[in-house]
Amino acid sequence: MPPQTSLTAYEDGEQPAPAADQAVDVEPPTAEADPESVRDALLDVDPGQPVTIAGDTYHVARPKTGAMRVMAGNPAITFEDGGTLAVGPASQGVAWEQDIPETGEVAAADITEYRQVIVRERPALPDLGDGVVAMTNERACPDCGERGLVFEDDNVQEARGRAETVPEDVVELRICSACDQPVAVHRTPSRASTATVQTRSVSGSVDEVELSGLYLRYDTDIGPVRRESWAYRGLWTAEEVAALVNARLSGEEVWGFASVEGAGERVVWNDDQPFSVEVSFSRVDGA
């Protein structure tokens, strides 16, 4: 793990000179290339997004700019070629983590100013997979087979339980929790999907309810560190909803509780741990 230190190596307010092996004649900066806006753009990159650093363009594999990394003062971005860029304060610049010594004292020549960093437009989700990220037709990593893919984004237009647009071909951007690499999942969810979901109340009573159509998944995390409400987690078929809930309510170890509102319009699963997680599925209108 890289040192949790500043990238600064300046003396008396001087700006660092570019490294000898870095191109000086770089592409002109964008209109919003002030250091603060460039740094903010770096902290908001997505997998597959191109970033030009001192004239060389790289594609983002995994932005490691989560809240804990930012709070620790050392956000970083990993690129497809395996290089990891440490993002410093706006008054300094960026540096490749392999150039940061254990002492954290970065040489001025190893720091690239923000004026030499250009964050390109995000790729359209349907275009992902064309040599940018791995592509698959199911929610499993094509490299290692891991099914625990973490949801990042999709091309469904939704807002708090309602879908404005559901394309026939849905493209999800997910991250493999084992390989730490982005995966573009291309799927055609069936509106004809049906399934039977189990329910379980706090008192222990159980029942079964028929589901049909497509659902939007939202997670609410009320843990002591990370608190999120209505975090969108993608489009799910009735079969997928039932499979997730039933797996947590069957077997020797029952995990949590589940309820169904109306005639299958909304399915809710709750953790029964001290700091609860709620996973809800809202049926898409007309599904």
C-alpha angles and dihedrals in degrees: 000000000000118000116273093235142119119270092225119134099152126126124206091353095298120153118238121254116237116262116265092247094048122098112249095191095070132167112278115266122254123259090264097046098130110132095252095052093044091051091048090050091051091052089053101050124132131214110279093025115133120234123187114212118185092334098315120104122217132180119232114244098177130356106216094193100120122148094265093052092047091048089051089056095240113093113171141187124213119209131206093259090059097255117135122209120208112214113219132191119297090253091060124030143228133302136188109254092230087063093054110094123214089259090059092230102135118200114241090236090060094056118089116205119234090243086071093051121086122182110208129212119284113259117247109259095236088057094056114109097045093117091304101090134357114277130213140161096226137047095266131097110258090211105049104008093239111157096195094095113165114226117239108161145327140192096255114117104223141153126189099325100331128096119213094182130013110183118214089237109049118198118198125191108214136168122228107235090208102042095031088222131127120254127194108216112201112193142157106215113206119235087202091067115131133178145156116248126198122229130200128186127211088256090057100253114143135204142162129238131189117238130194139178132012129325137199113226122219127179128205117195117189096174121143094256108026118041119180131162125200095354105178114236105177145269117310133186122231089253092053092048092051092046092054096045096041092051089058095047100045136067130042094309114052111201118203134317135289136200137179123216122211117336093335096303093133132019120195129190120188129194114231095214123115092260103043133214120203120201114191131183120201117195117239113244112257093014 
